[in-house]
Amino acid sequence: MIDRVLKFPPDQEAIRAKCFHPSGTFVDFAKEEIKQSIPERFEKIVRMYPERIAVKEGDRIVTYAELDGLANNLAREILVREGDKPEPIILLLEKGAPWVAAMLGVLKAGKIFVLSDPSLPKARIASVIEGSQAGLLITSQHNLCIAQESAGSRLRVLDIETIKQDLSVSGLGLHIECTAFAYIVYTSGSTGQPKGVVQSHESLLHNIRLRTCALPVYCDDKFALLSSGTANAVTSTFLALLNGAALLPFDVRNNGVARLADWLVQEKITFLPMSSPLFRNFCHALTRSNGFPDLRILRLMSDTITRRDTDLYKKYFSSKCVLINGLHGTETGAVSLYLISHESHLLGSEVPVGYSLEDKEIRLLDEDGNDVGFNQIGEIVIRSKYLSPGYWRRPDLNETKFMPDPKGGEERLYFTGDLGLMLSDGCLIHKGRKDFRVKVRGYGVEIAEVEKALRDHAAISEVVVVGKQDESGETRLVAYFISHGPSVPYVTELRRFLGEKLPDYMIPSTFVALETFPLTPNGKIDRKALPTPGKSRPALDTVFEEPRTPIEKELAQTWSEILSLQEIGVNDNFFDLGGHSLAATRVVTQVIKKFKLEMPLHALFAAPTVAEMAAVITASQGKKIGEANLERMLAELESLSEDEALRLIGEESGKRSDEGCCD
């Protein structure tokens, strides 16, 4: 019997009935089971299904028994090296079986794992190391160099591949309290520093139980794992493994979204968690509809879902597949769910985040802390016993974000900083952020962190960063700054400086130099009064040179239209002008359409200036492309992921995570 963890209205309950797996095999997840450790729940699954597939990567299959053995080996090695004192251990690994075994091994040793992503800038990895105060870093041979460089002299490094594997080892038998800390995930911080969100064994198990019973999740499910290094990746991993399901990692960054479609069909994926921006890019690459006969759950995350997204779902996914929206956060876990089918009819452009789950009360408060009524906007505050224990080594932040329940008892309040509106039937509509946190390509970005990084530049005295929508509706970061002296730093220099500190998506697209900032009557910076960025060419370290040939003029016009700039110099770098991977794809698409020449795509992407791109086109003159090949090349362009485009362009800043951050 599946426990009830929510009360849906009839129309939602009817959609939920479609979520049940045809096998009908469900592993019970009773509420009392959250009063244990994560390894205890996992070991129960191992005993039930030792030979079932736990993780599958390409042709490599790791069963539950084998995964348990790998985790036990690592746990023993950790205990020998570090003792049994609870402490954080950093994982610097890509998603895959070693990554999963490392998480489980750290937990089995009674330690706390801290996620980090090898693709992040070194400064970002260093901030996680410094903030966590970990004593040990676990990595692989592939990432050993960056791990040793990041660890320095004070942090010990363990290569997981050097551990002797003895899969016959038994469990460790350590008793771990359910209230013990399990892991820390670092997210972009509103104070200018990444903040580490802690989860206990109990809070994670409660989150997994809610999701398991609400959807529900079956041991016969096959989960796609597309992200790593984030809270969403942890949740997806344990949602599969604590229910006996199979976890199948897929590297979108290296394989591309075009291959993802075939992989989903080939592996018979039934459960697909995906960031909303990746979902849109994925749909644009699809050439046929209803091509995923085994998929029953499509869970979109990391960014607001719109009516356009639901239209894409109905166009490309089978009516047997249910689209899931909801409210969840790193600090709160799952809060609410909203189910969408092909028969769903949404009013307006907003997609609800739905109805609250068991043990999660949603309150909407005004500026004075009073509850607002139905159909009124207020800050979303979550009341629950099962929130995150708080932020790692940040008592100041805990005091402002987590508060005891005024009514007393074990419940606490978490102030999300999100705005919401509650309909009379209890359905929640998300209305955006209260603070200065914005979403850029599905990544949550705290404005203060970008401002702090840019303020560290020697030539910058003050800076304000805002998120603005461009003509296509995409949110882009604009940095307004005041320089120390009469010399204003080039945009090229600022981008290069930030590229050493921040992921690509956190680097502003536009930089605006000001002499003073507009102020409010009480002396604060008036962000709303900041000037709208113009269409002038940014201040680059390359001398402006006008297009000379007809081809250069044609290309400059194309760049100008896509980048919304009035002037394009023939030697200007595409990224320095504020371009990004999706804009680059649009440029190359226009070039292929206009010139209809037979040329390799990588040759165009590897030409980041008008002059270089014109040279490629000139060299291909006379090689006219046929209609069939033209359609093929355009299809290839549509299927490119952002990271593939970045890699083809050759930008060092393209080394970034494939998941939007989620929360």
C-alpha positions in Angstrom: 0.0 0.0 0.0 1.3 3.5 -0.9 1.1 6.0 1.9 -0.8 9.2 1.2 1.5 12.2 1.5 -0.8 14.7 -0.2 -4.4 15.6 -0.8 -5.0 16.4 -4.5 -8.3 17.7 -5.9 -10.1 15.3 -8.2 -8.6 16.6 -11.5 -5.0 16.2 -10.1 -5.8 12.8 -8.6 -7.0 11.7 -12.0 -3.7 12.7 -13.5 -1.8 11.0 -10.7 -3.5 7.7 -11.5 -1.6 7.8 -14.8 1.7 7.8 -12.9 1.5 4.3 -11.7 4.1 1.9 -13.2 2.6 -0.9 -15.2 4.6 -3.5 -13.2 2.7 -2.5 -10.0 5.7 -3.4 -7.9 6.2 -0.8 -5.2 8.7 -0.8 -2.3 7.0 0.4 0.8 8.5 3.6 2.4 6.7 3.9 5.7 7.0 7.1 7.6 8.7 5.5 10.6 11.6 4.6 8.2 12.8 8.2 8.2 13.9 7.6 11.7 17.1 5.8 10.6 20.2 6.5 8.6 20.5 6.6 4.8 22.8 3.6 4.8 20.2 1.6 6.7 17.5 2.2 4.1 20.0 1.5 1.3 21.1 -1.8 2.9 17.5 -2.8 3.1 17.2 -2.4 -0.6 20.4 -4.3 -1.2 19.1 -7.2 0.8 15.9 -7.1 -1.2 17.5 -6.7 -4.7 21.2 -7.7 -4.6 21.4 -8.6 -8.3 19.3 -5.7 -9.6 21.0 -2.9 -11.6 21.9 0.0 -9.3 24.0 2.1 -11.8 24.4 1.6 -15.5 27.0 3.6 -17.5 27.2 2.6 -21.1 28.0 -1.1 -21.0 29.1 -1.0 -17.4 26.6 -2.4 -15.0 26.9 -2.2 -11.2 24.4 -4.2 -9.1 23.1 -3.2 -5.7 25.4 -5.8 -4.1 28.4 -4.5 -6.0 27.7 -0.9 -5.2 27.3 -1.8 -1.5 30.6 -3.5 -1.6 32.3 -0.5 -3.3 30.8 1.8 -0.6 31.9 -0.5 2.2 35.5 -0.6 0.9 35.6 3.2 0.8 34.1 3.6 4.2 36.7 1.3 5.8 39.5 3.2 4.1 38.0 6.5 5.4 37.8 5.2 8.9 41.4 3.9 8.8 42.6 7.3 7.6 40.3 9.7 9.4 38.9 7.9 12.5 35.2 7.9 13.4 34.7 11.5 14.2 31.9 13.2 12.1 33.5 15.6 9.7 33.0 16.9 6.1 34.7 15.1 3.2 34.8 16.8 -0.2 33.9 14.8 -3.3 35.5 16.0 -6.5 34.1 13.6 -9.0 31.9 13.5 -12.1 28.6 11.7 -11.9 28.8 7.9 -12.3 29.3 4.8 -10.2 32.4 6.1 -8.3 30.5 9.3 -7.5 27.5 7.3 -6.1 29.8 4.8 -4.2 31.7 7.8 -2.7 28.5 9.4 -1.4 27.4 6.1 0.2 30.9 5.3 1.5 31.2 8.6 3.3 27.8 8.2 4.8 28.5 4.6 5.9 31.7 5.9 7.7 29.5 8.4 9.6 30.9 11.4 7.8 29.4 14.3 5.8 30.0 14.5 2.1 30.4 17.9 0.4 29.7 18.1 -3.3 32.0 19.9 -5.7 32.2 19.8 -9.5 35.6 19.4 -11.3 34.4 21.6 -14.2 34.0 24.7 -11.9 36.7 27.4 -11.8 39.5 26.8 -9.4 38.5 29.8 -7.3 35.0 28.3 -6.8 36.4 24.9 -5.7 38.8 26.7 -3.4 35.9 28.5 -1.7 34.1 25.2 -1.1 37.2 23.8 0.5 37.7 26.9 2.6 34.1 27.1 3.7 33.7 23.4 4.5 36.9 23.1 6.5 37.1 19.5 5.3 40.2 17.5 6.0 39.9 14.9 3.2 39.1 15.2 -0.5 38.1 12.2 -2.5 38.7 12.3 -6.3 39.6 10.1 -9.3 42.7 9.6 -11.4 41.2 11.8 -14.0 40.8 14.8 -11.6 43.8 14.1 -9.5 45.9 17.0 -10.7 43.2 19.6 -10.1 42.4 18.0 -6.8 46.0 18.1 -5.6 46.4 21.7 -6.7 43.1 22.7 -5.0 43.9 20.8 -1.8 47.3 22.5 -1.3 49.3 21.3 1.8 46.5 21.1 4.4 43.9 19.0 2.7 44.5 15.2 2.2 43.6 13.7 -1.1 42.4 10.1 -1.7 42.2 8.7 -5.2 39.2 6.4 -5.1 40.6 4.2 -7.8 43.6 3.2 -5.7 41.4 1.5 -3.0 41.7 -2.3 -3.1 38.3 -3.7 -4.1 37.1 -6.6 -2.1 33.4 -6.9 -2.9 33.0 -9.7 -0.3 33.4 -7.3 2.6 30.4 -7.0 5.0 28.8 -3.9 6.3 30.5 -1.8 8.9 27.7 -1.9 11.5 28.1 1.7 12.6 25.1 3.2 14.4 24.3 6.6 12.8 21.6 8.8 14.3 18.9 9.9 11.9 19.6 13.5 13.1 23.3 13.3 12.1 24.4 15.6 9.3 24.6 13.7 5.9 25.8 16.2 3.3 26.5 19.8 2.4 25.6 21.4 -0.9 27.1 24.8 -1.7 24.8 27.3 -3.5 25.3 30.9 -4.7 25.2 33.1 -1.6 23.3 36.4 -1.1 26.3 37.7 1.0 28.7 37.4 -1.9 30.1 34.0 -0.7 28.7 30.5 -1.6 26.7 29.1 1.3 26.7 25.5 2.4 23.2 24.0 3.0 23.3 21.1 5.3 20.9 18.1 5.2 20.6 15.4 7.9 19.8 11.7 7.2 16.3 12.3 8.5 15.6 15.4 6.3 16.8 13.7 3.2 14.9 10.5 3.9 11.7 12.5 4.6 12.2 14.3 1.2 12.7 11.0 -0.6 9.7 9.5 1.1 7.4 12.4 0.0 8.6 12.1 -3.6 8.4 8.3 -3.5 4.8 8.1 -2.3 3.5 11.2 -4.2 4.4 10.1 -7.7 5.0 7.2 -6.9 8.4 5.7 -7.5 8.9 1.9 -8.3 11.8 -0.5 -8.1 11.2 -1.1 -11.8 11.9 2.5 -12.7 14.9 3.6 -14.7 16.1 7.1 -13.7 18.1 9.4 -15.9 20.8 11.3 -14.1 21.8 14.4 -16.2 23.4 16.6 -13.6 26.1 16.4 -10.9 27.3 18.5 -8.0 23.9 19.9 -7.1 21.1 19.2 -4.6 18.9 18.0 -7.5 21.5 15.4 -8.4 21.6 14.1 -4.8 17.9 13.9 -4.7 17.5 12.1 -8.0 20.3 9.6 -7.1 18.8 8.6 -3.7 15.2 8.7 -5.0 16.3 5.9 -7.4 18.6 4.0 -5.1 16.5 4.0 -1.9 13.7 2.5 -3.9 15.5 -0.3 -5.8 15.4 1.5 -9.1 18.2 1.8 -11.7 20.2 5.0 -12.0 21.6 5.8 -15.5 24.0 8.7 -15.8 24.2 10.5 -19.1 26.8 13.2 -20.0 24.9 15.8 -21.9 27.9 18.1 -22.0 30.0 15.6 -24.0 27.3 13.6 -25.8 24.9 16.5 -26.7 21.1 16.7 -26.6 20.7 15.0 -30.0 22.1 11.8 -28.6 20.0 12.1 -25.5 16.8 11.3 -27.4 18.1 8.0 -28.8 19.6 7.1 -25.4 16.2 7.7 -23.6 14.5 5.2 -26.0 17.4 2.7 -26.0 17.7 2.5 -22.2 13.9 2.6 -21.8 14.1 5.5 -19.3 10.9 5.8 -17.2 11.8 8.8 -15.0 13.4 11.9 -16.4 14.4 14.8 -14.1 15.7 17.7 -16.2 16.4 21.4 -15.8 13.9 23.6 -17.7 16.5 25.3 -19.9 17.9 21.9 -20.9 14.4 20.7 -21.6 13.8 23.6 -24.0 17.0 23.0 -25.8 16.3 19.3 -26.0 12.8 19.8 -27.5 14.2 22.1 -30.2 16.5 19.3 -31.3 13.7 16.8 -31.6 12.4 15.9 -35.0 9.5 13.6 -34.0 6.9 13.6 -31.4 5.8 10.9 -28.9 9.1 9.2 -29.3 9.6 8.0 -25.7 7.1 5.1 -25.1 8.6 4.1 -21.7 8.8 7.5 -20.1 6.1 8.0 -17.5 7.4 10.9 -15.4 9.0 14.2 -16.8 10.1 16.3 -13.8 11.2 19.9 -14.7 13.4 21.8 -12.3 15.7 24.8 -11.8 13.7 27.4 -13.6 10.1 28.7 -13.8 7.9 26.6 -16.2 5.8 28.5 -18.7 2.8 27.6 -20.9 5.3 27.3 -23.8 7.0 24.5 -21.9 3.7 22.6 -21.4 3.1 23.0 -25.2 6.5 21.5 -25.9 5.7 18.6 -23.5 2.4 17.9 -25.3 4.0 18.1 -28.7 6.9 15.8 -28.1 6.0 13.4 -25.3 3.5 10.6 -25.2 0.1 11.0 -23.5 1.3 8.2 -21.1 3.9 10.6 -19.7 3.0 13.0 -16.9 4.7 16.4 -16.6 5.6 17.4 -13.0 6.0 20.9 -11.7 6.5 21.9 -8.1 8.1 23.9 -5.4 11.3 22.6 -3.8 14.5 24.0 -2.5 17.8 22.9 -1.2 16.8 24.1 2.3 13.2 22.7 2.2 13.2 19.6 0.1 9.9 18.9 -1.8 7.1 21.3 -0.7 4.4 21.1 -3.4 3.6 19.3 -6.6 1.5 20.0 -9.7 0.7 17.4 -12.3 0.1 18.1 -16.0 -1.3 15.8 -18.6 -2.1 16.2 -22.3 -5.7 16.9 -21.2 -4.7 19.7 -18.8 -6.0 23.2 -19.6 -4.0 26.0 -18.0 -5.4 29.5 -17.6 -3.0 32.3 -18.4 0.7 31.9 -19.0 1.6 30.8 -15.4 2.0 27.2 -14.5 1.1 26.5 -10.8 3.6 24.9 -8.5 0.7 23.1 -6.9 -0.5 21.6 -3.6 1.5 21.2 -0.4 2.8 17.8 0.6 2.6 16.1 4.0 4.4 17.9 6.8 5.0 21.0 4.7 2.8 24.0 5.4 3.0 26.9 3.0 2.4 30.4 4.5 2.4 33.7 2.6 3.5 36.6 4.7 3.5 40.4 4.0 6.3 42.8 5.0 5.0 42.9 8.6 5.0 39.1 9.0 1.2 38.8 8.7 -0.5 36.1 6.7 -2.1 37.4 3.5 -5.4 36.2 2.2 -6.2 34.1 -0.9 -5.3 35.7 -4.2 -2.8 38.0 -2.5 0.9 38.1 -3.0 3.2 37.4 -0.1 6.6 35.9 0.7 6.6 32.1 0.7 7.5 30.8 4.1 7.6 27.0 4.8 6.7 25.6 8.2 7.9 22.1 8.9 9.9 19.8 11.2 11.8 18.5 8.2 13.7 21.5 7.0 17.5 21.6 6.5 19.3 21.9 9.8 20.7 25.1 8.5 23.8 26.6 6.8 27.3 25.1 7.5 29.3 27.4 9.9 26.9 30.4 9.2 25.0 31.1 12.4 24.4 34.7 11.1 22.5 33.4 8.1 20.6 30.8 10.1 19.2 33.5 12.3 17.8 35.4 9.3 16.5 32.5 7.2 15.4 29.9 9.8 13.2 30.8 12.7 11.4 28.9 15.5 7.6 28.4 15.1 5.9 31.1 17.1 3.3 28.5 18.1 6.1 26.4 19.7 6.8 22.7 19.0 9.4 21.1 16.7 8.4 23.0 13.6 10.5 25.8 12.2 9.9 28.5 9.6 12.1 28.9 6.5 11.8 32.3 4.7 12.4 31.4 1.0 12.7 34.9 -0.4 10.2 33.8 -3.1 6.9 35.4 -3.7 3.7 33.5 -4.2 -0.1 33.7 -4.5 -2.5 31.1 -3.1 -5.7 30.2 -4.9 -8.8 29.5 -2.9 -8.4 25.7 -3.4 -4.9 25.7 -1.9 -3.0 25.8 -5.2 0.2 27.9 -5.1 1.3 30.2 -8.0 5.0 31.2 -7.9 5.5 34.9 -8.5 9.3 35.3 -8.6 12.0 36.3 -6.2 11.8 38.9 -3.5 15.5 39.5 -3.4 18.1 39.9 -6.1 18.5 36.3 -6.9 17.9 35.7 -10.6 17.9 32.7 -13.0 20.3 32.7 -15.9 19.8 29.8 -18.3 18.3 27.8 -15.4 21.1 28.6 -12.9 20.2 30.3 -9.7 22.6 33.3 -9.4 22.9 35.5 -6.3 23.7 38.9 -7.5 25.9 39.7 -4.5 28.3 36.9 -5.4 28.9 38.3 -8.9 29.3 41.9 -7.5 31.8 40.7 -4.9 33.9 38.9 -7.6 33.9 42.0 -9.8 34.6 44.3 -6.9 37.9 42.4 -6.3 39.3 43.8 -9.6 41.9 46.4 -8.8 40.4 49.0 -11.1 36.9 48.7 -9.8 35.7 50.9 -6.9 32.0 50.0 -6.9 29.7 47.7 -8.8 26.0 46.9 -9.2 24.8 43.8 -11.1 21.2 43.4 -12.3 19.3 40.8 -14.3 17.6 42.2 -17.4 15.6 40.5 -20.1 16.8 41.0 -23.7 14.6 41.2 -26.8 14.3 37.4 -26.9 13.0 37.3 -23.3 16.2 35.7 -22.0 17.6 37.0 -18.6 21.1 38.3 -18.9 23.3 39.9 -16.3 24.3 43.6 -16.7 27.2 45.0 -14.6 27.3 48.7 -13.8 30.6 49.8 -12.4 32.6 52.8 -11.3 36.4 52.7 -11.8 39.0 53.9 -9.4 40.7 56.4 -11.7 40.4 58.0 -15.1 41.4 54.7 -16.8 38.4 52.4 -17.4 39.2 48.7 -17.7 38.4 47.0 -21.0 35.4 44.6 -21.0 37.8 42.0 -22.4 39.9 42.3 -19.2 36.9 42.1 -16.9 35.5 39.0 -18.6 38.9 37.3 -18.4 39.2 38.3 -14.7 35.8 36.9 -13.8 36.3 33.7 -15.8 39.0 32.7 -13.3 36.5 33.1 -10.4 33.0 32.3 -11.6 31.2 29.8 -13.8 30.4 31.1 -17.3 26.7 31.7 -16.6 27.6 34.1 -13.8 29.7 36.4 -16.0 27.7 39.5 -17.1 26.9 39.8 -20.8 27.1 43.6 -20.6 29.3 46.0 -18.7 28.4 49.6 -18.3 30.9 52.2 -16.9 29.3 55.0 -14.9 30.7 58.0 -13.1 28.1 57.8 -10.3 25.2 55.5 -9.3 21.7 56.9 -9.0 20.5 57.1 -5.4 17.2 56.9 -3.6 16.2 59.7 -1.2 17.6 57.7 1.7 20.9 57.3 0.1 20.7 53.8 -1.3 21.6 52.8 -4.8 18.5 53.1 -6.9 18.7 49.9 -9.0 15.5 50.8 -10.9 17.0 54.0 -12.1 20.1 52.5 -13.6 20.3 53.4 -17.3 19.2 50.8 -19.9 22.3 49.4 -21.7 22.6 50.9 -25.1 23.5 49.2 -28.4 27.0 50.7 -28.6 30.0 48.4 -29.0 31.6 47.6 -25.7 35.0 48.9 -24.7 37.3 46.1 -26.0 41.1 45.8 -26.1 40.9 45.4 -29.9 41.0 48.4 -32.2 37.7 48.9 -34.0 38.0 48.1 -37.7 35.0 48.4 -40.0 34.0 45.5 -42.3 35.8 45.8 -45.7 34.4 43.0 -48.0 30.8 42.2 -48.9 31.1 39.0 -46.8 32.4 40.8 -43.8 29.6 43.4 -44.1 27.0 40.6 -44.3 28.4 38.8 -41.3 28.7 42.0 -39.3 25.0 42.8 -40.0 24.1 39.3 -38.8 26.1 39.6 -35.6 24.6 43.1 -35.1 21.0 41.8 -35.3 21.6 38.8 -33.0 23.7 40.7 -30.4 21.6 43.9 -30.6 24.7 46.0 -31.2 25.0 48.9 -33.7 28.7 48.3 -34.5 30.7 45.1 -34.9 34.4 45.3 -35.6 35.9 42.6 -37.8 38.4 41.6 -35.1 36.0 41.7 -32.2 35.7 38.4 -30.2 32.1 37.1 -30.1 32.1 36.5 -26.3 33.7 39.9 -25.6 30.7 41.4 -27.4 28.3 39.7 -24.9 27.6 36.6 -27.0 27.0 33.2 -25.5 26.6 29.7 -26.9 23.0 29.9 -27.9 23.6 33.2 -29.7 26.6 31.6 -31.4 24.4 28.8 -32.7 22.0 31.4 -34.1 24.8 33.1 -35.9 26.1 30.0 -37.5 22.6 29.0 -38.5 22.1 32.3 -40.3 25.5 31.9 -42.0 24.6 28.4 -43.3 21.2 29.7 -44.6 22.6 32.8 -46.3 25.7 31.4 -47.9 24.6 27.8 -48.5 28.2 26.6 -48.6 29.5 23.1 -47.8 31.8 23.5 -44.8 32.3 21.8 -41.5 30.4 23.3 -38.6 33.4 23.3 -36.3 35.2 25.6 -38.8 32.6 28.3 -38.3 32.4 27.8 -34.5 36.2 28.0 -34.3 36.1 31.4 -36.0 35.1 33.8 -33.2 35.6 37.0 -35.1 33.9 38.4 -38.3 37.3 38.4 -40.1 38.0 34.8 -39.3 34.5 33.7 -40.1 34.7 35.5 -43.4 37.9 33.8 -44.2 36.3 30.4 -43.7 33.4 31.3 -46.0 35.8 32.7 -48.6 37.8 29.5 -48.6 34.6 27.5 -49.1 33.4 29.5 -52.1 32.4 27.3 -55.0 31.3 24.4 -52.7 27.6 25.0 -52.8 25.6 22.8 -50.5 22.6 20.7 -51.7 19.2 20.9 -50.1 19.6 17.6 -48.3 22.9 18.5 -46.8 21.6 21.9 -45.9 18.8 20.4 -43.9 21.2 18.0 -42.3 23.6 20.8 -41.2 20.7 22.9 -39.9 19.4 19.9 -38.0 22.9 19.4 -36.5 22.9 23.0 -35.3 19.5 22.6 -33.7 20.7 19.6 -31.8 23.8 21.2 -30.3 23.8 21.7 -26.6 25.2 24.9 -25.1 28.3 23.2 -24.0 29.0 21.7 -27.4 28.7 25.1 -29.0 31.1 26.5 -26.3 33.6 23.8 -27.0 33.5 24.4 -30.7 34.0 28.1 -30.2 37.1 27.2 -28.2 36.3 29.5 -25.3 38.0 28.6 -22.1 35.0 29.9 -20.2 32.9 27.1 -21.7 34.1 24.8 -19.0 31.1 24.7 -16.8 28.5 22.5 -15.2 25.6 21.1 -17.3 22.9 21.6 -14.6 21.5 24.5 -13.8 21.5 24.9 -10.3 18.9 24.4 -9.1 17.5 25.8 -6.5 
